[in-house]
Amino acid sequence: MATTQSDSVGGALVQELSKKLLDQDEKTATTLRLKRSTLKRLKAQEQRWGASMSLITERALEPVLEELEKAEPPTKGGDTDG
């Protein structure tokens, strides 16, 4: 069976680099306030995986933000349980 470009090692590298270029949305320096314990865990994973805290945080937030964007926020004065 012939190996296609996307199945080869070179093809995988091309896909990874292409994805990184597409993911390089304009970065903005910001300050996030995190609990000390969360920051400690994040730093540990940065070292463990060799990925920046920014990358880990951005990837982790993506699915949560998608759900929040789809959800209807509660309305003021609306019905509440109780």
PABA-125733 format. One record per atom (N, C-alpha, C): z, x, y; atom name; residue number from 1; residue in one letter. Coordinates in steps of 0.02 Angstrom, whole numbers. Example, Ala and Ser with C-alpha at 12.3 -4.5 7.8 and 13.67 -1.06 7.14 Angstrom:
2
       Z       X       Y  atom    n  res
     390     660    -284     N    1    a
     390     615    -225    CA    1    a
     390     660    -165     C    1    a
     354     642    -112     N    2    s
     357     684     -53    CA    2    s
     394     645       2     C    2    s
END
This chain:
82
       Z       X       Y  atom    n  res
       0      42     -59     N    1    m
       0       0       0    CA    1    m
       0      45      62     C    1    m
     -42      30     109     N    2    a
     -48      70     170    CA    2    a
      11      56     217     C    2    a
      33     108     252     N    3    t
      88     101     299    CA    3    t
      59      85     367     C    3    t
      82      31     397     N    4    t
      59      14     464    CA    4    t
     100      52     515     C    4    t
      76      53     577     N    5    q
     110      91     628    CA    5    q
     182      66     637     C    5    q
     193       1     635     N    6    s
     260     -25     646    CA    6    s
     307     -10     589     C    6    s
     279       4     528     N    7    d
     320      21     471    CA    7    d
     336      95     466     C    7    d
     299     137     502     N    8    s
     308     209     497    CA    8    s
     366     231     541     C    8    s
     388     293     530     N    9    v
     441     321     571    CA    9    v
     418     325     644     C    9    v
     356     348     654     N   10    g
     329     352     722    CA   10    g
     325     284     755     C   10    g
     303     234     715     N   11    g
     298     166     741    CA   11    g
     366     139     761     C   11    g
     417     154     721     N   12    a
     484     132     736    CA   12    a
     508     163     801     C   12    a
     492     227     810     N   13    l
     512     261     872    CA   13    l
     476     230     932     C   13    l
     412     216     924     N   14    v
     374     184     978    CA   14    v
     406     117     996     C   14    v
     424      78     946     N   15    q
     455      13     959    CA   15    q
     522      21     995     C   15    q
     562      69     972     N   16    e
     628      80    1003    CA   16    e
     620     103    1075     C   16    e
     576     150    1088     N   17    l
     566     175    1156    CA   17    l
     536     120    1201     C   17    l
     491      81    1174     N   18    s
     461      26    1212    CA   18    s
     515     -24    1231     C   18    s
     558     -40    1183     N   19    k
     612     -87    1197    CA   19    k
     658     -60    1250     C   19    k
     674       5    1246     N   20    k
     718      34    1296    CA   20    k
     687      30    1366     C   20    k
     621      42    1370     N   21    l
     588      38    1435    CA   21    l
     590     -33    1462     C   21    l
     580     -82    1418     N   22    l
     582    -151    1439    CA   22    l
     653    -172    1458     C   22    l
     702    -144    1425     N   23    d
     772    -161    1438    CA   23    d
     799    -127    1500     C   23    d
     761     -80    1528     N   24    q
     785     -43    1586    CA   24    q
     775     -84    1649     C   24    q
     804    -142    1649     N   25    d
     806    -183    1708    CA   25    d
     843    -143    1761     C   25    d
     831    -158    1822     N   26    e
     864    -121    1876    CA   26    e
     940    -125    1866     C   26    e
     971     -68    1863     N   27    k
    1044     -64    1852    CA   27    k
    1079     -66    1920     C   27    k
    1135    -100    1921     N   28    t
    1175    -105    1981    CA   28    t
    1246     -83    1965     C   28    t
    1271     -37    2005     N   29    a
    1340     -15    1995    CA   29    a
    1386     -72    2014     C   29    a
    1436     -82    1973     N   30    t
    1482    -137    1986    CA   30    t
    1551    -118    1960     C   30    t
    1599    -158    1978     N   31    t
    1667    -148    1953    CA   31    t
    1687    -210    1914     C   31    t
    1705    -200    1852     N   32    l
    1732    -254    1811    CA   32    l
    1805    -239    1799     C   32    l
    1846    -288    1804     N   33    r
    1916    -279    1789    CA   33    r
    1928    -300    1717     C   33    r
    1951    -252    1677     N   34    l
    1965    -265    1607    CA   34    l
    2037    -248    1592     C   34    l
    2065    -284    1544     N   35    k
    2133    -267    1523    CA   35    k
    2131    -196    1494     C   35    k
    2186    -161    1501     N   36    r
    2191     -93    1477    CA   36    r
    2174     -88    1402     C   36    r
    2197    -137    1364     N   37    s
    2185    -137    1291    CA   37    s
    2110    -146    1276     C   37    s
    2076    -187    1315     N   38    t
    2004    -198    1305    CA   38    t
    1966    -134    1322     C   38    t
    1985    -103    1378     N   39    l
    1951     -42    1398    CA   39    l
    1961      13    1346     C   39    l
    2021      18    1319     N   40    k
    2036      68    1268    CA   40    k
    1992      56    1206     C   40    k
    1985      -7    1186     N   41    r
    1942     -23    1128    CA   41    r
    1869      -7    1143     C   41    r
    1848     -23    1204     N   42    l
    1778     -10    1223    CA   42    l
    1764      65    1223     C   42    l
    1809     104    1250     N   43    k
    1801     177    1250    CA   43    k
    1798     204    1179     C   43    k
    1839     177    1135     N   44    a
    1839     199    1065    CA   44    a
    1771     185    1032     C   44    a
    1743     127    1046     N   45    q
    1678     110    1017    CA   45    q
    1622     151    1048     C   45    q
    1629     169    1111     N   46    e
    1581     212    1144    CA   46    e
    1577     279    1107     C   46    e
    1635     307    1091     N   47    q
    1637     370    1055    CA   47    q
    1613     362     983     C   47    q
    1635     309     951     N   48    r
    1617     297     881    CA   48    r
    1542     289     871     C   48    r
    1510     252     916     N   49    w
    1439     236     907    CA   49    w
    1393     280     950     C   49    w
    1421     318     996     N   50    g
    1379     360    1038    CA   50    g
    1336     320    1087     C   50    g
    1361     262    1106     N   51    a
    1326     218    1153    CA   51    a
    1371     209    1214     C   51    a
    1340     201    1271     N   52    s
    1379     195    1332    CA   52    s
    1417     129    1333     C   52    s
    1473     129    1369     N   53    m
    1512      68    1377    CA   53    m
    1470      14    1410     C   53    m
    1427      34    1456     N   54    s
    1384     -13    1491    CA   54    s
    1337     -48    1442     C   54    s
    1307      -9    1397     N   55    l
    1261     -38    1348    CA   55    l
    1298     -86    1302     C   55    l
    1355     -65    1277     N   56    i
    1394    -107    1232    CA   56    i
    1413    -173    1267     C   56    i
    1436    -167    1328     N   57    t
    1457    -226    1366    CA   57    t
    1399    -272    1380     C   57    t
    1343    -244    1401     N   58    e
    1285    -285    1416    CA   58    e
    1260    -322    1354     C   58    e
    1256    -287    1297     N   59    r
    1233    -319    1235    CA   59    r
    1282    -373    1213     C   59    r
    1346    -360    1222     N   60    a
    1397    -409    1201    CA   60    a
    1395    -471    1245     C   60    a
    1381    -463    1309     N   61    l
    1380    -519    1355    CA   61    l
    1318    -563    1348     C   61    l
    1264    -534    1326     N   62    e
    1200    -570    1324    CA   62    e
    1205    -638    1288     C   62    e
    1229    -641    1226     N   63    p
    1231    -706    1192    CA   63    p
    1280    -755    1224     C   63    p
    1335    -729    1252     N   64    v
    1383    -772    1285    CA   64    v
    1353    -803    1348     C   64    v
    1318    -762    1387     N   65    l
    1287    -787    1448    CA   65    l
    1234    -839    1432     C   65    l
    1196    -828    1378     N   66    e
    1146    -877    1358    CA   66    e
    1178    -944    1343     C   66    e
    1234    -944    1307     N   67    e
    1269   -1006    1291    CA   67    e
    1296   -1040    1354     C   67    e
    1325   -1000    1398     N   68    l
    1351   -1028    1460    CA   68    l
    1296   -1059    1502     C   68    l
    1238   -1027    1504     N   69    e
    1182   -1053    1543    CA   69    e
    1157   -1120    1515     C   69    e
    1162   -1129    1450     N   70    k
    1138   -1190    1418    CA   70    k
    1190   -1247    1422     C   70    k
    1253   -1229    1428     N   71    a
    1307   -1278    1427    CA   71    a
    1312   -1314    1493     C   71    a
    1337   -1376    1489     N   72    e
    1351   -1415    1549    CA   72    e
    1423   -1402    1570     C   72    e
    1434   -1378    1630     N   73    p
    1503   -1368    1652    CA   73    p
    1538   -1435    1663     C   73    p
    1603   -1435    1657     N   74    p
    1639   -1498    1669    CA   74    p
    1633   -1518    1742     C   74    p
    1633   -1583    1753     N   75    t
    1628   -1607    1822    CA   75    t
    1697   -1619    1850     C   75    t
    1704   -1611    1914     N   76    k
    1768   -1623    1947    CA   76    k
    1783   -1697    1945     C   76    k
    1845   -1712    1928     N   77    g
    1866   -1781    1924    CA   77    g
    1840   -1818    1864     C   77    g
    1811   -1780    1817     N   78    g
    1785   -1811    1756    CA   78    g
    1840   -1827    1707     C   78    g
    1821   -1858    1653     N   79    d
    1869   -1875    1601    CA   79    d
    1898   -1812    1571     C   79    d
    1963   -1814    1556     N   80    t
    1996   -1759    1522    CA   80    t
    2031   -1786    1461     C   80    t
    2043   -1744    1413     N   81    d
    2080   -1765    1353    CA   81    d
    2154   -1772    1371     C   81    d
    2184   -1827    1353     N   82    g
    2256   -1833    1363    CA   82    g
    2273   -1890    1402     C   82    g
END
